[in-house]
Amino acid sequence: MDDFTRFGDGRAFSVRVTPKAVRNLVELDSDGIADLRVRVTVVPEGGKANAAVQGLLARALGVAKSRLELVRGATSRDKVFRVRD
């Protein structure tokens, strides 16, 4: 996690989300728009996609979901998450 930006008491990184995908996936963003690209199968209703993204990121990064916080972009495909130290 050294490549992520220092943000308060943790590290922040940008994520581009694709809801209603064929499968769940976390990958590096080759377009340079975000640090990571996350695809989730969940529809973006009532925060379900955000919860799915948070769970998928936590698993991929090997951290507890409680350490992962959505900083910006709750209603956007472009989000910023922070991993608390």
Backbone as JSON, one array per atom type, in Angstrom:
{
  "sequence": "MDDFTRFGDGRAFSVRVTPKAVRNLVELDSDGIADLRVRVTVVPEGGKANAAVQGLLARALGVAKSRLELVRGATSRDKVFRVRD",
  "N": [[0.81, -1.2, 0.0], [2.1, 1.15, -0.3], [2.06, 2.79, -2.52], [-0.23, 4.27, -2.45], [-1.93, 7.37, -1.71], [-1.12, 9.38, 1.07], [-3.48, 10.06, 3.59], [-4.93, 11.69, 6.06], [-5.29, 9.59, 8.8], [-4.52, 7.36, 7.38], [-4.3, 5.67, 4.19], [-5.2, 6.77, 0.96], [-6.98, 5.91, -2.02], [-8.0, 5.87, -5.46], [-10.93, 4.65, -7.11], [-12.54, 3.16, -9.83], [-15.75, 2.19, -10.52], [-17.71, -0.44, -11.83], [-20.9, -1.27, -11.91], [-23.35, -3.96, -12.02], [-21.94, -5.92, -13.41], [-20.6, -8.81, -15.16], [-19.09, -10.47, -13.55], [-17.51, -10.42, -10.28], [-14.67, -8.42, -9.71], [-11.38, -7.18, -9.1], [-8.98, -4.99, -10.29], [-5.92, -3.49, -11.53], [-6.11, -0.21, -12.86], [-5.78, 0.27, -16.14], [-6.23, 2.43, -17.78], [-5.53, 4.73, -16.49], [-7.29, 6.38, -15.19], [-8.11, 5.85, -12.61], [-6.76, 4.41, -9.55], [-7.47, 1.76, -9.08], [-9.69, -0.58, -10.67], [-12.92, -1.7, -10.21], [-15.23, -4.26, -10.54], [-18.53, -5.16, -9.99], [-21.25, -7.43, -9.43], [-23.61, -6.55, -8.44], [-26.53, -4.43, -8.41], [-26.7, -0.81, -8.6], [-28.31, 0.21, -6.21], [-29.63, 1.72, -3.38], [-27.18, 1.74, -1.98], [-26.14, -0.8, -2.19], [-24.26, -1.62, -4.13], [-22.02, -0.12, -3.36], [-21.47, -1.29, -0.86], [-20.83, -3.87, -1.71], [-18.54, -3.32, -3.23], [-16.84, -2.36, -1.22], [-16.55, -4.68, 0.37], [-15.35, -6.42, -1.48], [-12.97, -5.04, -2.08], [-11.78, -5.02, 0.47], [-11.29, -7.75, 0.85], [-9.51, -8.2, -1.31], [-7.36, -6.53, -0.64], [-6.64, -7.54, 1.77], [-7.5, -6.6, 4.27], [-9.56, -5.68, 7.11], [-13.07, -5.03, 6.67], [-13.96, -2.95, 8.25], [-11.8, -1.24, 8.42], [-11.75, 0.04, 6.03], [-12.85, 2.87, 4.36], [-15.3, 4.78, 2.68], [-14.54, 7.69, 1.19], [-15.19, 9.61, -0.71], [-17.62, 9.97, -3.32], [-20.06, 8.51, -3.15], [-22.37, 8.3, -4.75], [-21.37, 8.08, -7.26], [-19.51, 6.65, -10.05], [-16.83, 6.97, -9.85], [-14.78, 6.76, -7.18], [-13.32, 7.44, -3.94], [-11.46, 5.7, -1.67], [-10.37, 5.02, 1.68], [-7.87, 3.44, 3.54], [-7.63, 2.82, 6.81], [-4.94, 3.26, 9.13]],
  "CA": [[0.0, 0.0, 0.0], [2.97, 2.31, -0.3], [1.78, 3.64, -3.68], [-1.44, 5.06, -2.22], [-1.72, 8.71, -1.18], [-1.33, 9.56, 2.51], [-4.72, 10.81, 3.8], [-5.3, 11.61, 7.47], [-4.67, 8.48, 9.52], [-4.5, 6.18, 6.51], [-3.9, 5.85, 2.79], [-6.36, 6.89, 0.08], [-6.8, 5.48, -3.41], [-9.19, 6.08, -6.27], [-11.52, 3.43, -7.65], [-13.6, 3.31, -10.83], [-16.64, 1.07, -10.28], [-18.67, -0.85, -12.84], [-21.94, -2.13, -11.33], [-24.06, -4.88, -12.92], [-20.94, -6.62, -14.23], [-20.8, -10.24, -15.29], [-18.45, -11.11, -12.4], [-16.8, -9.54, -9.36], [-13.27, -8.37, -10.09], [-10.57, -6.02, -8.74], [-7.78, -4.98, -11.12], [-5.29, -2.19, -11.73], [-6.74, 0.52, -13.95], [-4.8, 0.51, -17.2], [-6.55, 3.7, -18.44], [-4.97, 5.83, -15.73], [-8.36, 7.19, -14.62], [-8.13, 5.58, -11.18], [-5.73, 3.45, -9.13], [-8.04, 0.43, -9.24], [-10.99, -0.72, -11.32], [-13.67, -2.75, -9.51], [-16.48, -4.66, -11.18], [-19.39, -5.92, -9.09], [-22.46, -7.92, -10.07], [-24.74, -5.94, -7.74], [-27.08, -3.21, -9.01], [-26.43, 0.36, -7.74], [-29.53, 0.66, -5.53], [-29.61, 1.77, -1.92], [-25.86, 1.5, -1.41], [-25.75, -2.21, -2.3], [-23.02, -1.72, -4.91], [-20.93, 0.4, -2.52], [-21.16, -2.32, 0.13], [-20.16, -4.95, -2.42], [-17.2, -2.83, -3.57], [-16.07, -2.32, 0.02], [-16.22, -6.05, 0.74], [-14.42, -6.96, -2.47], [-11.68, -4.38, -1.87], [-11.22, -5.49, 1.73], [-10.76, -9.09, 0.59], [-8.37, -8.09, -2.22], [-6.26, -5.86, 0.04], [-6.32, -8.28, 2.98], [-7.79, -5.8, 5.46], [-10.93, -5.79, 7.58], [-13.97, -4.04, 6.08], [-14.08, -1.81, 9.17], [-10.67, -0.34, 8.17], [-11.94, 0.64, 4.72], [-13.86, 3.91, 4.44], [-15.6, 5.51, 1.46], [-14.3, 9.1, 1.48], [-15.87, 10.46, -1.68], [-18.2, 9.31, -4.48], [-21.11, 7.55, -2.78], [-23.33, 8.14, -5.83], [-20.63, 8.18, -8.51], [-18.69, 5.47, -10.35], [-15.48, 7.3, -9.43], [-14.81, 6.84, -5.72], [-12.05, 7.46, -3.2], [-11.51, 4.93, -0.44], [-9.22, 5.18, 2.58], [-7.56, 2.34, 4.45], [-7.1, 3.39, 8.06], [-3.77, 2.57, 9.72]],
  "C": [[0.85, 1.26, 0.0], [2.68, 3.27, -1.45], [0.56, 4.54, -3.47], [-1.09, 6.38, -1.53], [-2.0, 8.75, 0.32], [-2.55, 10.46, 2.71], [-5.13, 10.65, 5.25], [-4.54, 10.49, 8.16], [-4.68, 7.2, 8.68], [-3.97, 6.51, 5.14], [-5.14, 5.84, 1.92], [-5.99, 6.42, -1.32], [-8.11, 5.64, -4.15], [-9.61, 4.76, -6.92], [-12.55, 3.82, -8.7], [-14.43, 2.05, -10.76], [-17.54, 0.82, -11.48], [-19.68, -1.78, -12.17], [-22.59, -2.98, -12.42], [-23.11, -5.58, -13.89], [-21.26, -8.11, -14.28], [-20.21, -10.99, -14.09], [-17.78, -10.05, -11.53], [-15.31, -9.6, -9.66], [-12.62, -7.09, -9.59], [-9.31, -6.1, -9.59], [-7.18, -3.58, -11.15], [-5.94, -1.52, -12.93], [-5.7, 0.89, -14.99], [-5.04, 1.83, -17.94], [-5.95, 4.9, -17.73], [-6.0, 6.75, -15.11], [-8.37, 7.06, -13.1], [-6.98, 4.64, -10.85], [-6.2, 2.02, -9.4], [-9.35, 0.49, -10.01], [-11.68, -1.9, -10.65], [-14.97, -3.0, -10.26], [-17.26, -5.5, -10.18], [-20.67, -6.31, -9.81], [-23.72, -7.27, -9.52], [-25.21, -4.69, -8.48], [-26.85, -2.03, -8.06], [-27.71, 0.93, -7.14], [-29.32, 0.63, -4.03], [-28.27, 1.45, -1.29], [-25.38, 0.06, -1.51], [-24.43, -2.37, -3.06], [-21.83, -1.21, -4.1], [-20.51, -0.62, -1.47], [-20.41, -3.49, -0.51], [-18.73, -4.56, -2.79], [-16.31, -2.84, -2.33], [-15.64, -3.73, 0.44], [-15.19, -6.67, -0.19], [-13.02, -6.35, -2.31], [-11.01, -4.87, -0.59], [-10.59, -6.87, 1.55], [-9.49, -9.02, -0.27], [-7.14, -7.49, -1.54], [-5.83, -6.59, 1.32], [-6.49, -7.48, 4.25], [-9.24, -6.03, 5.87], [-11.79, -4.7, 6.93], [-14.09, -2.79, 6.94], [-12.93, -0.82, 9.0], [-10.8, 0.42, 6.87], [-13.1, 1.62, 4.77], [-14.04, 4.59, 3.08], [-15.51, 7.0, 1.78], [-15.12, 9.99, 0.56], [-16.45, 9.59, -2.8], [-19.28, 8.3, -4.19], [-22.1, 7.3, -3.91], [-22.68, 8.21, -7.22], [-19.88, 6.88, -8.79], [-17.25, 5.71, -9.94], [-15.49, 7.58, -7.92], [-13.4, 6.98, -5.16], [-12.29, 6.71, -1.9], [-10.26, 5.21, 0.37], [-9.1, 3.92, 3.42], [-6.95, 2.97, 5.68], [-5.94, 2.56, 8.59], [-4.17, 1.83, 10.97]]
}
